[in-house]
Amino acid sequence: MTIQQLIETLEEIKEHVSEDAEVRFASQPSWPFEYSIADAYFLNMDTRLDLAHQNHGDYFKDIDEIKKEKDVVYLEEGSQIGYLPEEAKELIGW
């Protein structure tokens, strides 16, 4: 899923739920749990170069390799809330 697809999906969902609806993460289809989302982070060329510089070469990749890397957004797992409700499992198709 791209960031644009996620934005479009959330915009569509926003029309059907209240603005204070929680966003959660469903994980592990064979033993389903739900988690909060703690934060969101991104890796792009600038953050990769900053990390390489901060780590003094411990995380150094060739600049040409870094330029080829795709931008990525990471959602950080927050707290485990509990088992995924049956309705959510059914909705997802688990």
C-alpha positions in Angstrom: 0.0 0.0 0.0 1.3 3.5 -0.8 0.9 6.5 1.4 -1.6 7.9 -1.2 -3.7 4.7 -1.1 -3.7 4.9 2.7 -4.8 8.5 2.7 -7.5 7.8 0.2 -8.7 4.8 2.2 -8.8 6.8 5.4 -10.6 9.7 3.7 -13.3 7.2 2.5 -13.6 5.7 6.0 -13.7 9.1 7.6 -17.1 9.7 6.0 -18.5 6.7 7.9 -17.0 7.1 11.4 -16.6 9.9 13.9 -13.5 12.0 13.7 -12.3 10.7 17.1 -12.4 7.0 15.9 -9.3 5.2 17.0 -6.9 3.7 14.5 -5.7 0.3 15.4 -3.5 -2.4 13.9 -4.6 -6.0 13.4 -1.9 -8.6 13.5 -1.3 -12.4 13.2 -4.3 -13.9 11.4 -3.8 -17.3 13.1 -3.7 -15.7 16.6 -5.2 -12.3 16.0 -4.5 -9.3 18.3 -5.2 -5.6 18.0 -2.6 -2.9 18.8 -2.6 0.8 19.1 -0.4 2.8 16.8 2.3 4.7 18.7 3.7 6.9 16.0 4.6 7.2 12.3 8.0 7.6 10.8 9.5 7.9 7.4 12.7 6.9 5.6 13.7 8.9 2.6 17.1 9.8 1.1 17.7 12.6 3.6 16.9 10.5 6.7 19.0 7.6 5.4 22.0 10.0 4.8 21.4 11.5 8.3 21.5 8.1 9.8 24.6 7.1 7.9 26.3 10.3 9.1 25.2 10.0 12.7 26.4 6.4 12.9 29.8 7.3 11.5 29.8 4.6 8.9 28.2 1.8 11.0 25.1 2.1 8.8 26.8 3.4 5.7 25.5 2.5 2.3 26.9 3.8 -1.0 25.2 7.1 -1.9 24.1 5.6 -5.2 22.4 2.7 -3.3 20.7 5.2 -1.0 19.4 7.2 -4.0 17.8 3.9 -5.4 15.9 3.2 -2.1 12.2 3.8 -2.0 10.6 6.2 0.5 8.9 4.2 3.2 6.5 5.1 6.0 6.5 3.0 9.2 3.7 2.8 11.7 5.1 2.0 15.1 3.2 -0.7 17.0 1.9 0.7 20.3 0.3 -1.2 23.1 -1.3 -4.6 22.7 -5.0 -3.9 23.3 -6.2 -7.5 23.4 -7.5 -10.1 21.1 -9.0 -8.9 17.9 -12.8 -8.8 18.2 -14.7 -11.5 16.2 -16.5 -8.8 14.1 -13.1 -7.3 13.1 -11.7 -10.8 12.2 -14.8 -11.4 10.0 -14.6 -8.0 8.4 -10.9 -8.6 7.5 -11.6 -12.2 6.4 -9.6 -14.0 9.0 
